[in-house]
């Protein structure tokens, strides 16, 4: 028969379990409320913190962790202060939250160090919750730094852990991060991204969270747009916009309108695109970052609508905003658009200058990525050093107890091996960076025509096969410079090369968004018109012909005004890429026989 003391202990244990269950329930309720009202959620947690101030340590820690994560994004400085005050009671999860707050404050190196520590702590303690959260956060940081393979590895591992832990909220968060990574243009696994976003949409529709449903539709639309399937993107942008309008979320509505307007602009629906961008500007008033992004998109829409003066006015208005903090990613886009707008006006000198600024911004971005990867190697090396030192200290203690003299010899060898390893790591890092630069240069040489800087035939055919697998409409335009042999014979090959360069630049400036032109040999070019039906393809080809006809001829011999002939063919069901190109070539011959400087459609 149980003693009275055992019965009393069992009663206390049951009471403790009920109390812990009540604390967990109140934390969950506060987090649920915070999804729609963060301040009210924090108020509930503050009240709970007061209730458990004298309670068990585990309860205080649980409330601190939940409060920290809520503060992490909205008030990161307060989250850091909460971690600091916890001092000796800080859990590994709380320190991870501190790392997240550091990331929001743009102290990314310190944040990454906390995530690395969290991964180690989670693995050592066998704590899957900590490990899953740390892997997810480290994966997102690797993604930001361009370390795509490591990011995918971390996020997939985090997703598998979350599935086992049965934490649906965190699992959805990781799945969304993984989908965003797949959808990045540098990864380009759009089908995997779409599958993940659709899974998220189904789950959000079951829970009835309208904000998350709108976000899923927005992400699906953006991925379809990157894939080149503009028709499939449209209904999802419309769904996201309709849901956010019903919610009355001004900032989300403005973001939806901007993205949808960019899509409409690409589809040639200029009036509706500009109207949506005007509405977005009004809604975004006061948010300088969003306003600048909208005006940049507005300038691009003006440029596509062949209104280059208005486009340049928009670019000039936002240039200072992006130049002050040197936001190279947006500057690169701005200068690219400015170059195209100036080329459309015939301002070739200004276009070349803007293109030079665009290339300088790209170079800075490349260097930043290289610096970040070097930093990553340094952090890994320092972590390895710390682990090696810890192992060395442990070994020293055991060896001293066994045999002091032999221990000294072993330590010397270990230190020598550690130094040699450090040297090897540094040499490998330097060699890897050199190989990366060399590989990038070799890829550029292998894929780019040296004279015109357009894709060469091999690269263009590879791009053609890639888009050929898409179900979207596809047309090709075969282009040829009229009487080019006469130009070479009369004026020499130096002038012929200059004509090729000028024509290439005019074609590049006149291409639609998402189209690509390459030099296939001599005076011959091919343009891939993705998503273009017969009418769109003819319009695009006529724009290319007109751009060459109006191009800058300064520096060319007097009277030399190059023109091009174009043959256009639209893909038919079951047709191969080679067959499509042959039909475009036949149409090109027809254009030449009809008098040159014209566009002909294949039968």
Secondary structure as the mmCIF struct_conf table of DSSP 4:
data_model
#
loop_
_struct_conf.conf_type_id
_struct_conf.id
_struct_conf.beg_label_comp_id
_struct_conf.beg_label_asym_id
_struct_conf.beg_label_seq_id
_struct_conf.end_label_comp_id
_struct_conf.end_label_asym_id
_struct_conf.end_label_seq_id
HELX_RH_AL_P HELX_RH_AL_P1 UNK A 4 UNK A 34
TURN_TY1_P TURN_TY1_P1 UNK A 35 UNK A 36
HELX_RH_AL_P HELX_RH_AL_P2 UNK A 38 UNK A 51
TURN_TY1_P TURN_TY1_P2 UNK A 52 UNK A 54
BEND BEND1 UNK A 55 UNK A 55
HELX_RH_AL_P HELX_RH_AL_P3 UNK A 57 UNK A 74
HELX_RH_AL_P HELX_RH_AL_P4 UNK A 76 UNK A 86
HELX_RH_3T_P HELX_RH_3T_P1 UNK A 87 UNK A 89
HELX_RH_AL_P HELX_RH_AL_P5 UNK A 92 UNK A 104
TURN_TY1_P TURN_TY1_P3 UNK A 105 UNK A 106
HELX_RH_AL_P HELX_RH_AL_P6 UNK A 108 UNK A 125
TURN_TY1_P TURN_TY1_P4 UNK A 126 UNK A 126
HELX_RH_AL_P HELX_RH_AL_P7 UNK A 128 UNK A 144
TURN_TY1_P TURN_TY1_P5 UNK A 145 UNK A 146
HELX_RH_AL_P HELX_RH_AL_P8 UNK A 148 UNK A 165
TURN_TY1_P TURN_TY1_P6 UNK A 166 UNK A 166
HELX_RH_AL_P HELX_RH_AL_P9 UNK A 168 UNK A 183
BEND BEND2 UNK A 184 UNK A 184
TURN_TY1_P TURN_TY1_P7 UNK A 185 UNK A 187
HELX_RH_AL_P HELX_RH_AL_P10 UNK A 190 UNK A 207
TURN_TY1_P TURN_TY1_P8 UNK A 208 UNK A 208
HELX_RH_AL_P HELX_RH_AL_P11 UNK A 210 UNK A 227
TURN_TY1_P TURN_TY1_P9 UNK A 228 UNK A 228
HELX_RH_AL_P HELX_RH_AL_P12 UNK A 230 UNK A 247
TURN_TY1_P TURN_TY1_P10 UNK A 248 UNK A 248
HELX_RH_AL_P HELX_RH_AL_P13 UNK A 250 UNK A 266
TURN_TY1_P TURN_TY1_P11 UNK A 267 UNK A 268
HELX_RH_AL_P HELX_RH_AL_P14 UNK A 270 UNK A 283
TURN_TY1_P TURN_TY1_P12 UNK A 284 UNK A 286
HELX_RH_AL_P HELX_RH_AL_P15 UNK A 288 UNK A 304
TURN_TY1_P TURN_TY1_P13 UNK A 305 UNK A 306
HELX_RH_AL_P HELX_RH_AL_P16 UNK A 308 UNK A 324
TURN_TY1_P TURN_TY1_P14 UNK A 325 UNK A 326
HELX_RH_AL_P HELX_RH_AL_P17 UNK A 328 UNK A 344
TURN_TY1_P TURN_TY1_P15 UNK A 345 UNK A 346
HELX_RH_AL_P HELX_RH_AL_P18 UNK A 348 UNK A 402
HELX_RH_AL_P HELX_RH_AL_P19 UNK A 404 UNK A 447
STRN STRN1 UNK A 448 UNK A 448
TURN_TY1_P TURN_TY1_P16 UNK A 450 UNK A 452
BEND BEND3 UNK A 454 UNK A 454
STRN STRN2 UNK A 455 UNK A 455
HELX_RH_AL_P HELX_RH_AL_P20 UNK A 457 UNK A 468
TURN_TY1_P TURN_TY1_P17 UNK A 469 UNK A 469
BEND BEND4 UNK A 470 UNK A 472
STRN STRN3 UNK A 474 UNK A 481
TURN_TY1_P TURN_TY1_P18 UNK A 482 UNK A 483
HELX_RH_AL_P HELX_RH_AL_P21 UNK A 484 UNK A 491
HELX_RH_AL_P HELX_RH_AL_P22 UNK A 493 UNK A 510
HELX_LH_PP_P HELX_LH_PP_P1 UNK A 511 UNK A 512
TURN_TY1_P TURN_TY1_P19 UNK A 513 UNK A 514
STRN STRN4 UNK A 516 UNK A 521
TURN_TY1_P TURN_TY1_P20 UNK A 522 UNK A 523
STRN STRN5 UNK A 524 UNK A 530
TURN_TY1_P TURN_TY1_P21 UNK A 531 UNK A 531
HELX_RH_AL_P HELX_RH_AL_P23 UNK A 534 UNK A 549
TURN_TY1_P TURN_TY1_P22 UNK A 550 UNK A 550
BEND BEND5 UNK A 551 UNK A 551
TURN_TY1_P TURN_TY1_P23 UNK A 554 UNK A 555
BEND BEND6 UNK A 556 UNK A 556
HELX_LH_PP_P HELX_LH_PP_P2 UNK A 557 UNK A 557
TURN_TY1_P TURN_TY1_P24 UNK A 558 UNK A 559
STRN STRN6 UNK A 564 UNK A 570
TURN_TY1_P TURN_TY1_P25 UNK A 573 UNK A 574
HELX_RH_AL_P HELX_RH_AL_P24 UNK A 577 UNK A 593
TURN_TY1_P TURN_TY1_P26 UNK A 594 UNK A 595
BEND BEND7 UNK A 596 UNK A 598
STRN STRN7 UNK A 599 UNK A 601
#
